[in-house]
Amino acid sequence: MPEITPNDYAFSFAGFRGIVVNANVSEPIDEYIPDAYRRLSFANKDRRYFGVPFEVQEWMKDAWSFCVSPTDEERVYYDNAMPENIKSQLEFSQFEAVCSLDVDGSKVVRGLLYSVPKL
């Protein structure tokens, strides 16, 4: 896992993991807690997170991506580009972040992060 700053939080799903940069959290975790315990789900206990990983080269799948809040343009773009079967599964979810990798100076979008309230 890469080093992270006090405002960054990690998540990990099967085949998709990342660091949310400057995450908006309800219960910030003390900056002295080891990075491995700075999980987004621990800092936002009222939310459940899930990812929409994109198809990437096999050698990219285990890399840690860095995730940032989507811009207004990205929100529109991904909403329009999302296949209907996936879009229907995202109903009532909150679009949290766009996750990408830096591959020799090129940005490769690895996937999207969403959340829903824990009911």
N, C-alpha and C positions, 0 to 999 in steps of 0.2 A: 504494500500500500504506500502511495506517495505521502510525503509530509503534507500536513494541512495547516491552515491558519485557524485562529479561534472562531471565525465566522463560517467555517466550512464543515460540512457533515457528509459522511459516507453512507452509501447504500450498496447492497449486493444481492442480486438475484441469480438464479442459475443462468450462467452465460452472459450476464450483463451486470457491470458494476461501475460505480462512479463516485465522484466527489461533487457535491453541490456547493458551488462557490457563493459566499455571502447569502447563505440560506436564511429564509424567514422562519424562525422557530418560536414556539410558545414557551419552552422551558430550556433556555440556553445551558449547555454543559460547560462546566468550569474548564478554562483553557489549560489547566494542569492535568486534566484527565488524559491518559494515553490516547493517541490518535485512533487506535483500534476500537476504542469504546465510544468514539464520537459519531454515533449512528443517528441518521435522520429520524428514524422511528423512535429512538429514545428521547429526542428533543421535541418531538411532536407526537406525543402519546395518543392524541385524539384523532390522528390521521393514519390511514393505511396506504402504503405506497405500492405502486406496481409500474413496471417498465414496459415499453413497446420497443424492443430491440430491432434494429435494422439489419438486413443482410450485409455482412462485411466479409472481407477475406478471413479465412480461418485463423491466421496468425494475429489478427486484431481482436479476436473475441475475448481473450483473457486480459486485455489491457484495461487499465483504469481510465475511464473517460472523465473529462471535466465538464460540469453541467452548470448552465446559467439560465436565469429566467428568460422565457421567450420574449422577443420583441413583438410589437403589435403586428408587424409584417409576417413574422414567423407564425403567430397564432392563426392568421388568415390562411397563410400558405399551407400549413399542416392540416388545418380543418378541411380545406378544399381538396388536398391530395390524399387524405386518409380513405382507404377502402371502406365501403359501407359496413362490412361485417365487423371491422375493428371499431369504426366510429360508433356503432350501436353498443358495443361493450364499454365504451368510454362515457356513455350518457351519465350526466350528473357528476362527472369527475372534474377535478381541477388540474389544468395543465401547469405543471410545476417547472419543468426545465427541458432544455435542449442539451443533449450530451454529445460531445465530440472528442475526437482524438486529433493530435497534431502529428501528421505523417510527413516528415521531411518538409515542413513548412506549409503543407496543405491541410485544410480543415476537412475532416471526414466525420460526418454526423453518424454517431453510433446508435442513437436511439432517443426516445422521449420518456420523460418521467411524469407520471400522473399520481394524484392522490384522491382518496374519498374519505369521508368521515367514518370513524369507527362507530357502528350502530349497536 
